[in-house]
Amino acid sequence: MKLTRKQIENYYENECAFRDYEFKRASSWGKCSVARSINLLNPTKYALEDALNVFVRDGYGTIVIYLGKEKNK
């Protein structure tokens, strides 16, 4: 199940006390990303957990979350 923006915010900020993330449009997937970032397209809660684990372990800069369907190529 894909999560809404509000569900993602609640998970990271309330459950994890984590704020180093940002949202982008899914149509820009793979085109504009922050340096040293973890990119997620339409994440599930498990994907958020995995991204946070990688962030803590490897010290990436930002988790970038793309919302919506991936643009057709």
CHARMM internal coordinates of N, CA and C (Angstrom, degrees):
IC EDIT
DIST 1 N 1 CA 1.4533
DIST 1 CA 1 C 1.5292
ANGL 1 N 1 CA 1 C 110.16
DIST 1 C 2 N 1.3132
ANGL 1 CA 1 C 2 N 116.65
DIHE 1 N 1 CA 1 C 2 N 126.89
DIST 2 N 2 CA 1.4541
ANGL 1 C 2 N 2 CA 120.78
DIHE 1 CA 1 C 2 N 2 CA 178.35
DIST 2 CA 2 C 1.5260
ANGL 2 N 2 CA 2 C 109.13
DIHE 1 C 2 N 2 CA 2 C -78.20
DIST 2 C 3 N 1.3018
ANGL 2 CA 2 C 3 N 115.28
DIHE 2 N 2 CA 2 C 3 N 146.78
DIST 3 N 3 CA 1.4559
ANGL 2 C 3 N 3 CA 120.62
DIHE 2 CA 2 C 3 N 3 CA -176.81
DIST 3 CA 3 C 1.5219
ANGL 3 N 3 CA 3 C 111.35
DIHE 2 C 3 N 3 CA 3 C -98.63
DIST 3 C 4 N 1.3322
ANGL 3 CA 3 C 4 N 116.29
DIHE 3 N 3 CA 3 C 4 N 153.69
DIST 4 N 4 CA 1.4540
ANGL 3 C 4 N 4 CA 120.83
DIHE 3 CA 3 C 4 N 4 CA 175.23
DIST 4 CA 4 C 1.5253
ANGL 4 N 4 CA 4 C 109.17
DIHE 3 C 4 N 4 CA 4 C -83.29
DIST 4 C 5 N 1.3047
ANGL 4 CA 4 C 5 N 115.61
DIHE 4 N 4 CA 4 C 5 N 165.84
DIST 5 N 5 CA 1.4658
ANGL 4 C 5 N 5 CA 121.06
DIHE 4 CA 4 C 5 N 5 CA 178.34
DIST 5 CA 5 C 1.5312
ANGL 5 N 5 CA 5 C 110.56
DIHE 4 C 5 N 5 CA 5 C -56.41
DIST 5 C 6 N 1.3345
ANGL 5 CA 5 C 6 N 116.48
DIHE 5 N 5 CA 5 C 6 N -42.74
DIST 6 N 6 CA 1.4700
ANGL 5 C 6 N 6 CA 120.50
DIHE 5 CA 5 C 6 N 6 CA -178.44
DIST 6 CA 6 C 1.5320
ANGL 6 N 6 CA 6 C 111.10
DIHE 5 C 6 N 6 CA 6 C -65.25
DIST 6 C 7 N 1.3333
ANGL 6 CA 6 C 7 N 117.29
DIHE 6 N 6 CA 6 C 7 N -40.84
DIST 7 N 7 CA 1.4681
ANGL 6 C 7 N 7 CA 120.73
DIHE 6 CA 6 C 7 N 7 CA 178.38
DIST 7 CA 7 C 1.5258
ANGL 7 N 7 CA 7 C 110.95
DIHE 6 C 7 N 7 CA 7 C -62.87
DIST 7 C 8 N 1.3339
ANGL 7 CA 7 C 8 N 116.00
DIHE 7 N 7 CA 7 C 8 N -39.48
DIST 8 N 8 CA 1.4642
ANGL 7 C 8 N 8 CA 120.31
DIHE 7 CA 7 C 8 N 8 CA 178.64
DIST 8 CA 8 C 1.5293
ANGL 8 N 8 CA 8 C 109.91
DIHE 7 C 8 N 8 CA 8 C -65.36
DIST 8 C 9 N 1.3337
ANGL 8 CA 8 C 9 N 116.24
DIHE 8 N 8 CA 8 C 9 N -45.83
DIST 9 N 9 CA 1.4683
ANGL 8 C 9 N 9 CA 120.03
DIHE 8 CA 8 C 9 N 9 CA 178.66
DIST 9 CA 9 C 1.5216
ANGL 9 N 9 CA 9 C 110.78
DIHE 8 C 9 N 9 CA 9 C -58.83
DIST 9 C 10 N 1.3267
ANGL 9 CA 9 C 10 N 116.66
DIHE 9 N 9 CA 9 C 10 N -46.03
DIST 10 N 10 CA 1.4669
ANGL 9 C 10 N 10 CA 120.58
DIHE 9 CA 9 C 10 N 10 CA -179.61
DIST 10 CA 10 C 1.5213
ANGL 10 N 10 CA 10 C 111.41
DIHE 9 C 10 N 10 CA 10 C -61.66
DIST 10 C 11 N 1.3371
ANGL 10 CA 10 C 11 N 115.90
DIHE 10 N 10 CA 10 C 11 N -41.05
DIST 11 N 11 CA 1.4638
ANGL 10 C 11 N 11 CA 119.50
DIHE 10 CA 10 C 11 N 11 CA -178.52
DIST 11 CA 11 C 1.5217
ANGL 11 N 11 CA 11 C 110.79
DIHE 10 C 11 N 11 CA 11 C -64.34
DIST 11 C 12 N 1.3316
ANGL 11 CA 11 C 12 N 116.63
DIHE 11 N 11 CA 11 C 12 N -51.39
DIST 12 N 12 CA 1.4599
ANGL 11 C 12 N 12 CA 119.70
DIHE 11 CA 11 C 12 N 12 CA -176.56
DIST 12 CA 12 C 1.5189
ANGL 12 N 12 CA 12 C 112.55
DIHE 11 C 12 N 12 CA 12 C -69.65
DIST 12 C 13 N 1.3258
ANGL 12 CA 12 C 13 N 117.34
DIHE 12 N 12 CA 12 C 13 N -43.15
DIST 13 N 13 CA 1.4601
ANGL 12 C 13 N 13 CA 119.38
DIHE 12 CA 12 C 13 N 13 CA -173.05
DIST 13 CA 13 C 1.5259
ANGL 13 N 13 CA 13 C 113.41
DIHE 12 C 13 N 13 CA 13 C -83.52
DIST 13 C 14 N 1.3200
ANGL 13 CA 13 C 14 N 117.85
DIHE 13 N 13 CA 13 C 14 N -39.53
DIST 14 N 14 CA 1.4636
ANGL 13 C 14 N 14 CA 119.74
DIHE 13 CA 13 C 14 N 14 CA -177.08
DIST 14 CA 14 C 1.5198
ANGL 14 N 14 CA 14 C 112.78
DIHE 13 C 14 N 14 CA 14 C -88.73
DIST 14 C 15 N 1.3280
ANGL 14 CA 14 C 15 N 117.02
DIHE 14 N 14 CA 14 C 15 N -44.91
DIST 15 N 15 CA 1.4645
ANGL 14 C 15 N 15 CA 119.61
DIHE 14 CA 14 C 15 N 15 CA -177.30
DIST 15 CA 15 C 1.5215
ANGL 15 N 15 CA 15 C 112.63
DIHE 14 C 15 N 15 CA 15 C -82.16
DIST 15 C 16 N 1.3472
ANGL 15 CA 15 C 16 N 116.48
DIHE 15 N 15 CA 15 C 16 N -33.84
DIST 16 N 16 CA 1.4693
ANGL 15 C 16 N 16 CA 119.73
DIHE 15 CA 15 C 16 N 16 CA -173.44
DIST 16 CA 16 C 1.5284
ANGL 16 N 16 CA 16 C 114.31
DIHE 15 C 16 N 16 CA 16 C -110.57
DIST 16 C 17 N 1.3359
ANGL 16 CA 16 C 17 N 116.89
DIHE 16 N 16 CA 16 C 17 N -9.14
DIST 17 N 17 CA 1.4743
ANGL 16 C 17 N 17 CA 120.79
DIHE 16 CA 16 C 17 N 17 CA -175.84
DIST 17 CA 17 C 1.5310
ANGL 17 N 17 CA 17 C 110.50
DIHE 16 C 17 N 17 CA 17 C 52.18
DIST 17 C 18 N 1.3268
ANGL 17 CA 17 C 18 N 115.71
DIHE 17 N 17 CA 17 C 18 N 45.75
DIST 18 N 18 CA 1.4609
ANGL 17 C 18 N 18 CA 123.04
DIHE 17 CA 17 C 18 N 18 CA -174.72
DIST 18 CA 18 C 1.5244
ANGL 18 N 18 CA 18 C 109.23
DIHE 17 C 18 N 18 CA 18 C -126.56
DIST 18 C 19 N 1.3317
ANGL 18 CA 18 C 19 N 117.33
DIHE 18 N 18 CA 18 C 19 N 131.42
DIST 19 N 19 CA 1.4640
ANGL 18 C 19 N 19 CA 119.82
DIHE 18 CA 18 C 19 N 19 CA -176.81
DIST 19 CA 19 C 1.5234
ANGL 19 N 19 CA 19 C 114.27
DIHE 18 C 19 N 19 CA 19 C -127.71
DIST 19 C 20 N 1.3298
ANGL 19 CA 19 C 20 N 117.90
DIHE 19 N 19 CA 19 C 20 N 4.04
DIST 20 N 20 CA 1.4572
ANGL 19 C 20 N 20 CA 119.54
DIHE 19 CA 19 C 20 N 20 CA -175.60
DIST 20 CA 20 C 1.5309
ANGL 20 N 20 CA 20 C 111.48
DIHE 19 C 20 N 20 CA 20 C -87.41
DIST 20 C 21 N 1.3166
ANGL 20 CA 20 C 21 N 115.96
DIHE 20 N 20 CA 20 C 21 N 66.94
DIST 21 N 21 CA 1.4574
ANGL 20 C 21 N 21 CA 121.99
DIHE 20 CA 20 C 21 N 21 CA 178.92
DIST 21 CA 21 C 1.5147
ANGL 21 N 21 CA 21 C 108.26
DIHE 20 C 21 N 21 CA 21 C -143.97
DIST 21 C 22 N 1.3064
ANGL 21 CA 21 C 22 N 116.50
DIHE 21 N 21 CA 21 C 22 N 162.48
DIST 22 N 22 CA 1.4545
ANGL 21 C 22 N 22 CA 120.43
DIHE 21 CA 21 C 22 N 22 CA 174.88
DIST 22 CA 22 C 1.5169
ANGL 22 N 22 CA 22 C 109.90
DIHE 21 C 22 N 22 CA 22 C -149.34
DIST 22 C 23 N 1.3298
ANGL 22 CA 22 C 23 N 116.21
DIHE 22 N 22 CA 22 C 23 N 158.29
DIST 23 N 23 CA 1.4547
ANGL 22 C 23 N 23 CA 122.23
DIHE 22 CA 22 C 23 N 23 CA -178.90
DIST 23 CA 23 C 1.5230
ANGL 23 N 23 CA 23 C 110.54
DIHE 22 C 23 N 23 CA 23 C -105.90
DIST 23 C 24 N 1.3369
ANGL 23 CA 23 C 24 N 115.74
DIHE 23 N 23 CA 23 C 24 N 144.70
DIST 24 N 24 CA 1.4591
ANGL 23 C 24 N 24 CA 121.43
DIHE 23 CA 23 C 24 N 24 CA 173.01
DIST 24 CA 24 C 1.5269
ANGL 24 N 24 CA 24 C 108.80
DIHE 23 C 24 N 24 CA 24 C -137.55
DIST 24 C 25 N 1.3195
ANGL 24 CA 24 C 25 N 115.76
DIHE 24 N 24 CA 24 C 25 N 164.60
DIST 25 N 25 CA 1.4647
ANGL 24 C 25 N 25 CA 120.14
DIHE 24 CA 24 C 25 N 25 CA 176.04
DIST 25 CA 25 C 1.5172
ANGL 25 N 25 CA 25 C 109.46
DIHE 24 C 25 N 25 CA 25 C -73.06
DIST 25 C 26 N 1.3117
ANGL 25 CA 25 C 26 N 116.30
DIHE 25 N 25 CA 25 C 26 N 141.57
DIST 26 N 26 CA 1.4644
ANGL 25 C 26 N 26 CA 120.32
DIHE 25 CA 25 C 26 N 26 CA -177.98
DIST 26 CA 26 C 1.5245
ANGL 26 N 26 CA 26 C 112.11
DIHE 25 C 26 N 26 CA 26 C -63.34
DIST 26 C 27 N 1.3336
ANGL 26 CA 26 C 27 N 117.66
DIHE 26 N 26 CA 26 C 27 N -25.90
DIST 27 N 27 CA 1.4670
ANGL 26 C 27 N 27 CA 119.71
DIHE 26 CA 26 C 27 N 27 CA -179.25
DIST 27 CA 27 C 1.5280
ANGL 27 N 27 CA 27 C 111.83
DIHE 26 C 27 N 27 CA 27 C -65.80
DIST 27 C 28 N 1.3322
ANGL 27 CA 27 C 28 N 116.76
DIHE 27 N 27 CA 27 C 28 N -16.40
DIST 28 N 28 CA 1.4664
ANGL 27 C 28 N 28 CA 119.59
DIHE 27 CA 27 C 28 N 28 CA 178.82
DIST 28 CA 28 C 1.5208
ANGL 28 N 28 CA 28 C 111.74
DIHE 27 C 28 N 28 CA 28 C -98.50
DIST 28 C 29 N 1.3251
ANGL 28 CA 28 C 29 N 116.90
DIHE 28 N 28 CA 28 C 29 N 11.70
DIST 29 N 29 CA 1.4707
ANGL 28 C 29 N 29 CA 122.27
DIHE 28 CA 28 C 29 N 29 CA 179.69
DIST 29 CA 29 C 1.5169
ANGL 29 N 29 CA 29 C 110.61
DIHE 28 C 29 N 29 CA 29 C -54.18
DIST 29 C 30 N 1.3385
ANGL 29 CA 29 C 30 N 115.96
DIHE 29 N 29 CA 29 C 30 N 125.15
DIST 30 N 30 CA 1.4485
ANGL 29 C 30 N 30 CA 121.20
DIHE 29 CA 29 C 30 N 30 CA 177.28
DIST 30 CA 30 C 1.5151
ANGL 30 N 30 CA 30 C 114.61
DIHE 29 C 30 N 30 CA 30 C 80.29
DIST 30 C 31 N 1.3240
ANGL 30 CA 30 C 31 N 117.60
DIHE 30 N 30 CA 30 C 31 N -3.91
DIST 31 N 31 CA 1.4617
ANGL 30 C 31 N 31 CA 120.39
DIHE 30 CA 30 C 31 N 31 CA -177.59
DIST 31 CA 31 C 1.5236
ANGL 31 N 31 CA 31 C 111.95
DIHE 30 C 31 N 31 CA 31 C -104.90
DIST 31 C 32 N 1.3200
ANGL 31 CA 31 C 32 N 117.26
DIHE 31 N 31 CA 31 C 32 N -42.41
DIST 32 N 32 CA 1.4612
ANGL 31 C 32 N 32 CA 119.14
DIHE 31 CA 31 C 32 N 32 CA 179.72
DIST 32 CA 32 C 1.5190
ANGL 32 N 32 CA 32 C 108.45
DIHE 31 C 32 N 32 CA 32 C -127.61
DIST 32 C 33 N 1.2987
ANGL 32 CA 32 C 33 N 115.67
DIHE 32 N 32 CA 32 C 33 N 112.37
DIST 33 N 33 CA 1.4524
ANGL 32 C 33 N 33 CA 119.39
DIHE 32 CA 32 C 33 N 33 CA 179.23
DIST 33 CA 33 C 1.5194
ANGL 33 N 33 CA 33 C 109.97
DIHE 32 C 33 N 33 CA 33 C -137.16
DIST 33 C 34 N 1.2898
ANGL 33 CA 33 C 34 N 116.13
DIHE 33 N 33 CA 33 C 34 N 154.75
DIST 34 N 34 CA 1.4533
ANGL 33 C 34 N 34 CA 121.84
DIHE 33 CA 33 C 34 N 34 CA 179.20
DIST 34 CA 34 C 1.5247
ANGL 34 N 34 CA 34 C 108.20
DIHE 33 C 34 N 34 CA 34 C -78.20
DIST 34 C 35 N 1.3070
ANGL 34 CA 34 C 35 N 115.27
DIHE 34 N 34 CA 34 C 35 N 143.01
DIST 35 N 35 CA 1.4673
ANGL 34 C 35 N 35 CA 118.47
DIHE 34 CA 34 C 35 N 35 CA 177.60
DIST 35 CA 35 C 1.5229
ANGL 35 N 35 CA 35 C 109.57
DIHE 34 C 35 N 35 CA 35 C -59.76
DIST 35 C 36 N 1.3257
ANGL 35 CA 35 C 36 N 116.91
DIHE 35 N 35 CA 35 C 36 N 142.46
DIST 36 N 36 CA 1.4647
ANGL 35 C 36 N 36 CA 123.31
DIHE 35 CA 35 C 36 N 36 CA -178.68
DIST 36 CA 36 C 1.5259
ANGL 36 N 36 CA 36 C 110.77
DIHE 35 C 36 N 36 CA 36 C 53.07
DIST 36 C 37 N 1.3147
ANGL 36 CA 36 C 37 N 115.34
DIHE 36 N 36 CA 36 C 37 N 58.38
DIST 37 N 37 CA 1.4578
ANGL 36 C 37 N 37 CA 120.46
DIHE 36 CA 36 C 37 N 37 CA -178.84
DIST 37 CA 37 C 1.5223
ANGL 37 N 37 CA 37 C 111.24
DIHE 36 C 37 N 37 CA 37 C -123.06
DIST 37 C 38 N 1.3223
ANGL 37 CA 37 C 38 N 115.31
DIHE 37 N 37 CA 37 C 38 N 162.79
DIST 38 N 38 CA 1.4537
ANGL 37 C 38 N 38 CA 122.39
DIHE 37 CA 37 C 38 N 38 CA 171.94
DIST 38 CA 38 C 1.5225
ANGL 38 N 38 CA 38 C 105.52
DIHE 37 C 38 N 38 CA 38 C -110.12
DIST 38 C 39 N 1.3354
ANGL 38 CA 38 C 39 N 117.63
DIHE 38 N 38 CA 38 C 39 N 120.60
DIST 39 N 39 CA 1.4587
ANGL 38 C 39 N 39 CA 121.05
DIHE 38 CA 38 C 39 N 39 CA -176.31
DIST 39 CA 39 C 1.5214
ANGL 39 N 39 CA 39 C 111.65
DIHE 38 C 39 N 39 CA 39 C -101.33
DIST 39 C 40 N 1.3202
ANGL 39 CA 39 C 40 N 116.32
DIHE 39 N 39 CA 39 C 40 N 131.78
DIST 40 N 40 CA 1.4646
ANGL 39 C 40 N 40 CA 122.18
DIHE 39 CA 39 C 40 N 40 CA 179.76
DIST 40 CA 40 C 1.5180
ANGL 40 N 40 CA 40 C 109.75
DIHE 39 C 40 N 40 CA 40 C -127.45
DIST 40 C 41 N 1.3260
ANGL 40 CA 40 C 41 N 116.66
DIHE 40 N 40 CA 40 C 41 N 133.55
DIST 41 N 41 CA 1.4614
ANGL 40 C 41 N 41 CA 121.14
DIHE 40 CA 40 C 41 N 41 CA 176.49
DIST 41 CA 41 C 1.5215
ANGL 41 N 41 CA 41 C 108.49
DIHE 40 C 41 N 41 CA 41 C -108.79
DIST 41 C 42 N 1.3250
ANGL 41 CA 41 C 42 N 116.90
DIHE 41 N 41 CA 41 C 42 N 122.01
DIST 42 N 42 CA 1.4676
ANGL 41 C 42 N 42 CA 122.35
DIHE 41 CA 41 C 42 N 42 CA 179.34
DIST 42 CA 42 C 1.5303
ANGL 42 N 42 CA 42 C 112.16
DIHE 41 C 42 N 42 CA 42 C 46.84
DIST 42 C 43 N 1.3297
ANGL 42 CA 42 C 43 N 117.94
DIHE 42 N 42 CA 42 C 43 N 61.63
DIST 43 N 43 CA 1.4592
ANGL 42 C 43 N 43 CA 120.12
DIHE 42 CA 42 C 43 N 43 CA -170.97
DIST 43 CA 43 C 1.5244
ANGL 43 N 43 CA 43 C 115.07
DIHE 42 C 43 N 43 CA 43 C -71.25
DIST 43 C 44 N 1.3155
ANGL 43 CA 43 C 44 N 114.83
DIHE 43 N 43 CA 43 C 44 N 149.87
DIST 44 N 44 CA 1.4576
ANGL 43 C 44 N 44 CA 122.10
DIHE 43 CA 43 C 44 N 44 CA 169.24
DIST 44 CA 44 C 1.5244
ANGL 44 N 44 CA 44 C 106.75
DIHE 43 C 44 N 44 CA 44 C -95.44
DIST 44 C 45 N 1.3170
ANGL 44 CA 44 C 45 N 116.77
DIHE 44 N 44 CA 44 C 45 N 172.88
DIST 45 N 45 CA 1.4611
ANGL 44 C 45 N 45 CA 119.11
DIHE 44 CA 44 C 45 N 45 CA 178.58
DIST 45 CA 45 C 1.5287
ANGL 45 N 45 CA 45 C 110.74
DIHE 44 C 45 N 45 CA 45 C -62.08
DIST 45 C 46 N 1.3316
ANGL 45 CA 45 C 46 N 116.81
DIHE 45 N 45 CA 45 C 46 N -34.93
DIST 46 N 46 CA 1.4643
ANGL 45 C 46 N 46 CA 120.15
DIHE 45 CA 45 C 46 N 46 CA 178.75
DIST 46 CA 46 C 1.5250
ANGL 46 N 46 CA 46 C 110.73
DIHE 45 C 46 N 46 CA 46 C -65.38
DIST 46 C 47 N 1.3409
ANGL 46 CA 46 C 47 N 116.59
DIHE 46 N 46 CA 46 C 47 N -37.88
DIST 47 N 47 CA 1.4629
ANGL 46 C 47 N 47 CA 120.28
DIHE 46 CA 46 C 47 N 47 CA 178.26
DIST 47 CA 47 C 1.5247
ANGL 47 N 47 CA 47 C 110.46
DIHE 46 C 47 N 47 CA 47 C -65.92
DIST 47 C 48 N 1.3383
ANGL 47 CA 47 C 48 N 116.77
DIHE 47 N 47 CA 47 C 48 N -37.69
DIST 48 N 48 CA 1.4608
ANGL 47 C 48 N 48 CA 120.24
DIHE 47 CA 47 C 48 N 48 CA 177.49
DIST 48 CA 48 C 1.5199
ANGL 48 N 48 CA 48 C 110.55
DIHE 47 C 48 N 48 CA 48 C -64.32
DIST 48 C 49 N 1.3250
ANGL 48 CA 48 C 49 N 116.43
DIHE 48 N 48 CA 48 C 49 N -42.46
DIST 49 N 49 CA 1.4663
ANGL 48 C 49 N 49 CA 120.64
DIHE 48 CA 48 C 49 N 49 CA 178.38
DIST 49 CA 49 C 1.5207
ANGL 49 N 49 CA 49 C 110.50
DIHE 48 C 49 N 49 CA 49 C -62.10
DIST 49 C 50 N 1.3349
ANGL 49 CA 49 C 50 N 116.27
DIHE 49 N 49 CA 49 C 50 N -45.61
DIST 50 N 50 CA 1.4649
ANGL 49 C 50 N 50 CA 120.57
DIHE 49 CA 49 C 50 N 50 CA -179.46
DIST 50 CA 50 C 1.5265
ANGL 50 N 50 CA 50 C 110.96
DIHE 49 C 50 N 50 CA 50 C -62.33
DIST 50 C 51 N 1.3348
ANGL 50 CA 50 C 51 N 116.50
DIHE 50 N 50 CA 50 C 51 N -42.61
DIST 51 N 51 CA 1.4605
ANGL 50 C 51 N 51 CA 120.73
DIHE 50 CA 50 C 51 N 51 CA -179.31
DIST 51 CA 51 C 1.5218
ANGL 51 N 51 CA 51 C 110.64
DIHE 50 C 51 N 51 CA 51 C -63.92
DIST 51 C 52 N 1.3164
ANGL 51 CA 51 C 52 N 116.58
DIHE 51 N 51 CA 51 C 52 N -41.20
DIST 52 N 52 CA 1.4631
ANGL 51 C 52 N 52 CA 120.19
DIHE 51 CA 51 C 52 N 52 CA 179.93
DIST 52 CA 52 C 1.5186
ANGL 52 N 52 CA 52 C 110.45
DIHE 51 C 52 N 52 CA 52 C -66.26
DIST 52 C 53 N 1.3215
ANGL 52 CA 52 C 53 N 117.14
DIHE 52 N 52 CA 52 C 53 N -38.83
DIST 53 N 53 CA 1.4626
ANGL 52 C 53 N 53 CA 121.03
DIHE 52 CA 52 C 53 N 53 CA 177.55
DIST 53 CA 53 C 1.5270
ANGL 53 N 53 CA 53 C 111.12
DIHE 52 C 53 N 53 CA 53 C -61.99
DIST 53 C 54 N 1.3397
ANGL 53 CA 53 C 54 N 115.79
DIHE 53 N 53 CA 53 C 54 N -42.97
DIST 54 N 54 CA 1.4680
ANGL 53 C 54 N 54 CA 120.02
DIHE 53 CA 53 C 54 N 54 CA 179.02
DIST 54 CA 54 C 1.5227
ANGL 54 N 54 CA 54 C 109.62
DIHE 53 C 54 N 54 CA 54 C -66.22
DIST 54 C 55 N 1.3270
ANGL 54 CA 54 C 55 N 116.47
DIHE 54 N 54 CA 54 C 55 N -41.40
DIST 55 N 55 CA 1.4648
ANGL 54 C 55 N 55 CA 120.81
DIHE 54 CA 54 C 55 N 55 CA 179.63
DIST 55 CA 55 C 1.5296
ANGL 55 N 55 CA 55 C 110.50
DIHE 54 C 55 N 55 CA 55 C -58.18
DIST 55 C 56 N 1.3129
ANGL 55 CA 55 C 56 N 116.30
DIHE 55 N 55 CA 55 C 56 N -47.34
DIST 56 N 56 CA 1.4602
ANGL 55 C 56 N 56 CA 120.81
DIHE 55 CA 55 C 56 N 56 CA -178.47
DIST 56 CA 56 C 1.5245
ANGL 56 N 56 CA 56 C 110.94
DIHE 55 C 56 N 56 CA 56 C -67.22
DIST 56 C 57 N 1.3176
ANGL 56 CA 56 C 57 N 116.04
DIHE 56 N 56 CA 56 C 57 N -41.66
DIST 57 N 57 CA 1.4634
ANGL 56 C 57 N 57 CA 120.26
DIHE 56 CA 56 C 57 N 57 CA -176.92
DIST 57 CA 57 C 1.5248
ANGL 57 N 57 CA 57 C 112.41
DIHE 56 C 57 N 57 CA 57 C -71.86
DIST 57 C 58 N 1.3418
ANGL 57 CA 57 C 58 N 116.77
DIHE 57 N 57 CA 57 C 58 N -44.38
DIST 58 N 58 CA 1.4551
ANGL 57 C 58 N 58 CA 120.90
DIHE 57 CA 57 C 58 N 58 CA -171.95
DIST 58 CA 58 C 1.5241
ANGL 58 N 58 CA 58 C 114.55
DIHE 57 C 58 N 58 CA 58 C -103.75
DIST 58 C 59 N 1.3326
ANGL 58 CA 58 C 59 N 117.56
DIHE 58 N 58 CA 58 C 59 N -9.77
DIST 59 N 59 CA 1.4532
ANGL 58 C 59 N 59 CA 120.90
DIHE 58 CA 58 C 59 N 59 CA 176.66
DIST 59 CA 59 C 1.5141
ANGL 59 N 59 CA 59 C 115.54
DIHE 58 C 59 N 59 CA 59 C 69.93
DIST 59 C 60 N 1.3297
ANGL 59 CA 59 C 60 N 117.83
DIHE 59 N 59 CA 59 C 60 N 40.12
DIST 60 N 60 CA 1.4597
ANGL 59 C 60 N 60 CA 120.59
DIHE 59 CA 59 C 60 N 60 CA 175.63
DIST 60 CA 60 C 1.5261
ANGL 60 N 60 CA 60 C 110.15
DIHE 59 C 60 N 60 CA 60 C -66.76
DIST 60 C 61 N 1.3341
ANGL 60 CA 60 C 61 N 116.54
DIHE 60 N 60 CA 60 C 61 N 165.07
DIST 61 N 61 CA 1.4584
ANGL 60 C 61 N 61 CA 120.48
DIHE 60 CA 60 C 61 N 61 CA -175.23
DIST 61 CA 61 C 1.5101
ANGL 61 N 61 CA 61 C 115.71
DIHE 60 C 61 N 61 CA 61 C -83.04
DIST 61 C 62 N 1.3176
ANGL 61 CA 61 C 62 N 118.67
DIHE 61 N 61 CA 61 C 62 N -45.43
DIST 62 N 62 CA 1.4650
ANGL 61 C 62 N 62 CA 121.47
DIHE 61 CA 61 C 62 N 62 CA -175.17
DIST 62 CA 62 C 1.5223
ANGL 62 N 62 CA 62 C 109.55
DIHE 61 C 62 N 62 CA 62 C -149.79
DIST 62 C 63 N 1.3156
ANGL 62 CA 62 C 63 N 116.77
DIHE 62 N 62 CA 62 C 63 N 145.37
DIST 63 N 63 CA 1.4590
ANGL 62 C 63 N 63 CA 121.11
DIHE 62 CA 62 C 63 N 63 CA 170.78
DIST 63 CA 63 C 1.5322
ANGL 63 N 63 CA 63 C 106.47
DIHE 62 C 63 N 63 CA 63 C -95.33
DIST 63 C 64 N 1.3222
ANGL 63 CA 63 C 64 N 117.08
DIHE 63 N 63 CA 63 C 64 N 116.68
DIST 64 N 64 CA 1.4574
ANGL 63 C 64 N 64 CA 122.03
DIHE 63 CA 63 C 64 N 64 CA -179.07
DIST 64 CA 64 C 1.5236
ANGL 64 N 64 CA 64 C 108.20
DIHE 63 C 64 N 64 CA 64 C -100.17
DIST 64 C 65 N 1.3271
ANGL 64 CA 64 C 65 N 116.90
DIHE 64 N 64 CA 64 C 65 N 123.10
DIST 65 N 65 CA 1.4607
ANGL 64 C 65 N 65 CA 122.48
DIHE 64 CA 64 C 65 N 65 CA -175.50
DIST 65 CA 65 C 1.5274
ANGL 65 N 65 CA 65 C 108.86
DIHE 64 C 65 N 65 CA 65 C -112.16
DIST 65 C 66 N 1.3323
ANGL 65 CA 65 C 66 N 116.16
DIHE 65 N 65 CA 65 C 66 N 119.97
DIST 66 N 66 CA 1.4574
ANGL 65 C 66 N 66 CA 121.58
DIHE 65 CA 65 C 66 N 66 CA 178.93
DIST 66 CA 66 C 1.5256
ANGL 66 N 66 CA 66 C 108.96
DIHE 65 C 66 N 66 CA 66 C -97.61
DIST 66 C 67 N 1.3230
ANGL 66 CA 66 C 67 N 116.68
DIHE 66 N 66 CA 66 C 67 N 125.66
DIST 67 N 67 CA 1.4587
ANGL 66 C 67 N 67 CA 121.08
DIHE 66 CA 66 C 67 N 67 CA -177.03
DIST 67 CA 67 C 1.5185
ANGL 67 N 67 CA 67 C 111.21
DIHE 66 C 67 N 67 CA 67 C -103.63
DIST 67 C 68 N 1.3132
ANGL 67 CA 67 C 68 N 115.90
DIHE 67 N 67 CA 67 C 68 N 142.31
DIST 68 N 68 CA 1.4537
ANGL 67 C 68 N 68 CA 121.46
DIHE 67 CA 67 C 68 N 68 CA 179.44
DIST 68 CA 68 C 1.5150
ANGL 68 N 68 CA 68 C 111.68
DIHE 67 C 68 N 68 CA 68 C 101.01
DIST 68 C 69 N 1.3303
ANGL 68 CA 68 C 69 N 116.67
DIHE 68 N 68 CA 68 C 69 N -177.08
DIST 69 N 69 CA 1.4525
ANGL 68 C 69 N 69 CA 121.29
DIHE 68 CA 68 C 69 N 69 CA -178.20
DIST 69 CA 69 C 1.5180
ANGL 69 N 69 CA 69 C 110.31
DIHE 68 C 69 N 69 CA 69 C -81.30
DIST 69 C 70 N 1.3198
ANGL 69 CA 69 C 70 N 114.88
DIHE 69 N 69 CA 69 C 70 N 149.23
DIST 70 N 70 CA 1.4571
ANGL 69 C 70 N 70 CA 119.82
DIHE 69 CA 69 C 70 N 70 CA 177.88
DIST 70 CA 70 C 1.5149
ANGL 70 N 70 CA 70 C 109.88
DIHE 69 C 70 N 70 CA 70 C -65.97
DIST 70 C 71 N 1.3260
ANGL 70 CA 70 C 71 N 115.81
DIHE 70 N 70 CA 70 C 71 N 139.63
DIST 71 N 71 CA 1.4640
ANGL 70 C 71 N 71 CA 121.49
DIHE 70 CA 70 C 71 N 71 CA -179.65
DIST 71 CA 71 C 1.5199
ANGL 71 N 71 CA 71 C 110.13
DIHE 70 C 71 N 71 CA 71 C -65.43
DIST 71 C 72 N 1.3392
ANGL 71 CA 71 C 72 N 116.92
DIHE 71 N 71 CA 71 C 72 N 135.42
DIST 72 N 72 CA 1.4703
ANGL 71 C 72 N 72 CA 121.03
DIHE 71 CA 71 C 72 N 72 CA 177.89
DIST 72 CA 72 C 1.5212
ANGL 72 N 72 CA 72 C 109.69
DIHE 71 C 72 N 72 CA 72 C -67.33
DIST 72 C 73 N 1.3385
ANGL 72 CA 72 C 73 N 114.91
DIHE 72 N 72 CA 72 C 73 N 139.03
DIST 73 N 73 CA 1.4691
ANGL 72 C 73 N 73 CA 118.85
DIHE 72 CA 72 C 73 N 73 CA -177.52
DIST 73 CA 73 C 1.5064
ANGL 73 N 73 CA 73 C 111.01
DIHE 72 C 73 N 73 CA 73 C -105.11
END
COOR INIT
IC SEED 1 N 1 CA 1 C
IC BUILD
